[in-house]
Amino acid sequence: MSIFGFHIAMSGPLFPFSFILLIVITETYGYRETGRAILIILLSQNILLILLSITARLPSPPNIPLSHEYYSLFSGVWRILISGNIAIPIAFFFNSLLNSKLKVYLKGTKWVVRFLLTNALSKGLLVFISYPINFFGVLPIKTVLHICLDTWLFKIVFCILTVWLIRLISEISSKVDSTDIYDINANYSLLQLYSPKNSGMNLYGR
């Protein structure tokens, strides 16, 4: 879509909400719980995209005039399937890991700085990895880079405008569950996401 001359991919307005969810989970429950949420997001996305791809290829009744249009719309989801399984794990895990480490290093202070820094870097990874794959051979590389930059800027502006709201949500979540996990000496290996021994320290109220 085009807004005031800026070319923004439709995923631009949608994915910030995923990052917001991950930030709140990391701030309140720690890296381990965030990692589990990321795996669920990936699994759900893959199931949806695979079903869309299969459905688009199923034979339609001959009297349905929109069957070709549906095929044209959904037959290319394999690009999103590939880019999503590369860009999303990299961006989401990077976001959570960096925020987790910064929270420990800064002893829970500088919340706004941590929020903006981790989001700026991780969202940059997301758009500059996924969009070139999504639009390869479809749009000129210059146009793709333009979309990447404009979408990334949109995401940054969104973060700046919502930072105080997200902080409030994070604080409410922490207060409701009396939880404020610090991943001190945590093992960030993906193999340890479901280990009961790999849980951070709850320093709520300290």
C-alpha positions in Angstrom: 0.0 0.0 0.0 1.1 3.6 -0.5 0.8 6.3 2.2 1.9 9.8 1.3 4.3 8.4 -1.2 5.7 5.8 1.1 5.5 2.2 -0.1 4.6 -0.1 2.8 4.0 -3.8 2.7 0.7 -4.9 4.4 2.7 -7.0 6.9 4.1 -3.7 8.2 1.0 -2.7 10.1 0.4 -6.3 11.3 3.8 -7.5 12.6 4.3 -4.7 15.2 1.7 -6.4 17.3 3.7 -9.6 17.3 6.7 -7.8 18.5 4.6 -6.0 21.2 3.5 -9.4 22.4 7.0 -10.7 22.5 8.3 -7.6 24.3 5.6 -8.0 27.0 6.3 -11.7 27.5 10.1 -11.1 27.7 9.8 -8.3 30.1 7.4 -10.2 32.4 8.1 -13.9 32.0 11.6 -14.0 30.5 13.3 -15.4 27.4 12.2 -19.1 27.9 8.5 -18.3 27.7 9.1 -15.9 24.8 10.9 -18.6 22.9 8.0 -21.0 23.4 5.6 -18.3 22.1 7.8 -17.8 19.0 7.7 -21.5 18.2 3.9 -21.5 18.5 3.8 -18.5 16.1 6.0 -20.3 13.6 4.0 -23.5 13.8 0.7 -21.6 13.4 2.0 -19.6 10.4 3.3 -22.7 8.7 0.0 -24.6 9.1 -1.9 -21.6 7.7 0.3 -21.0 4.7 0.5 -24.7 3.8 -3.3 -25.0 4.0 -3.7 -21.9 1.8 -1.3 -23.3 -0.7 -3.1 -26.7 -0.8 -6.5 -25.1 -1.0 -5.5 -22.9 -3.9 -4.5 -25.9 -5.9 -7.7 -28.0 -5.2 -10.0 -28.3 -8.2 -13.0 -25.9 -8.1 -16.4 -26.4 -9.6 -16.5 -25.3 -13.3 -19.2 -22.7 -12.6 -17.1 -20.8 -10.0 -15.6 -17.8 -11.9 -13.2 -16.8 -9.1 -11.2 -20.0 -8.9 -8.4 -18.7 -11.1 -8.2 -15.5 -9.1 -8.0 -17.4 -5.9 -5.2 -19.5 -7.4 -3.3 -16.4 -8.6 -3.7 -14.9 -5.1 -2.6 -17.8 -3.0 -0.3 -19.9 -5.2 2.7 -17.8 -4.3 2.5 -18.2 -0.6 5.5 -20.6 -0.8 7.6 -17.4 -1.0 6.2 -16.3 2.4 6.6 -19.8 3.7 10.4 -19.7 2.9 11.0 -16.1 4.0 8.9 -16.5 7.2 10.9 -19.5 8.3 14.1 -17.6 7.8 13.3 -14.0 8.8 10.8 -14.6 11.7 13.0 -16.9 13.8 16.0 -14.6 13.3 14.2 -11.4 14.1 12.0 -12.6 16.9 14.7 -14.6 18.8 17.1 -11.7 18.3 14.6 -9.3 19.7 13.9 -11.4 22.7 17.5 -12.4 23.4 18.8 -8.8 23.1 16.1 -7.4 25.3 16.6 -10.2 27.9 20.4 -9.5 28.1 19.9 -5.7 28.2 17.4 -6.0 31.0 19.9 -8.0 33.1 22.8 -5.7 32.1 20.9 -2.5 32.9 19.2 -4.0 35.9 15.7 -3.4 34.5 16.3 0.3 33.9 16.2 2.3 30.6 13.0 0.5 29.5 12.3 2.9 26.6 15.8 2.7 25.3 15.7 -1.1 25.4 12.3 -1.2 23.7 13.3 1.2 20.9 16.7 -0.3 20.3 15.7 -4.0 20.2 12.7 -3.2 18.0 14.7 -1.0 15.6 17.3 -3.7 15.0 15.0 -6.8 15.0 12.4 -5.2 12.7 15.3 -4.2 10.4 16.3 -7.8 10.2 12.7 -8.9 9.5 12.0 -6.6 6.6 15.5 -6.7 5.0 15.5 -10.5 5.0 11.8 -11.4 4.2 10.9 -8.8 1.6 13.7 -9.5 -0.8 12.7 -13.2 -0.7 9.0 -12.4 -1.1 9.4 -10.0 -4.0 12.4 -11.7 -5.8 11.8 -11.7 -9.5 8.5 -9.9 -9.0 9.6 -6.3 -8.4 12.8 -4.5 -9.3 15.4 -4.6 -6.6 15.3 -0.8 -6.2 11.6 -1.0 -5.5 12.0 -3.8 -3.0 14.7 -1.9 -1.1 12.3 1.1 -1.1 9.6 -1.0 0.3 12.0 -2.4 3.0 13.1 1.0 4.1 9.6 2.6 4.1 8.1 -0.3 6.0 11.0 -0.3 8.5 10.5 3.4 9.1 6.7 2.9 9.6 7.5 0.2 12.2 9.9 2.6 14.0 7.3 5.4 14.0 4.7 2.9 15.3 7.1 2.0 18.2 7.7 5.6 19.1 4.0 6.4 19.2 3.1 3.3 21.3 6.1 3.0 23.6 4.2 4.3 26.7 1.2 2.2 26.0 3.4 -0.9 25.7 5.2 -0.1 28.9 1.9 0.3 30.7 0.7 -3.1 29.4 4.0 -4.7 30.5 3.7 -3.2 34.0 0.1 -4.3 34.3 1.1 -7.9 33.2 3.9 -8.0 35.7 1.7 -6.7 38.5 -1.2 -9.1 37.8 1.1 -12.1 38.0 3.6 -10.7 40.5 6.3 -11.7 38.0 9.4 -9.9 36.8 11.8 -12.4 35.4 15.5 -11.6 35.0 17.3 -14.2 32.8 20.4 -14.2 35.0 22.8 -17.0 34.0 20.1 -18.3 31.6 20.9 -20.8 28.9 19.7 -19.3 25.6 19.9 -22.5 23.6 16.7 -23.5 21.8 17.1 -27.0 23.2 16.6 -25.6 26.7 13.3 -23.8 26.0 11.3 -26.5 27.7 13.8 -27.3 30.4 12.2 -26.6 33.9 15.7 -25.9 35.2 16.3 -23.1 32.7 14.1 -20.4 34.3 15.1 -16.9 35.1 14.9 -15.3 38.6 11.7 -13.6 39.6 12.7 -10.3 41.2 9.3 -8.8 41.3 9.0 -6.2 44.1 12.8 -6.1 44.8 
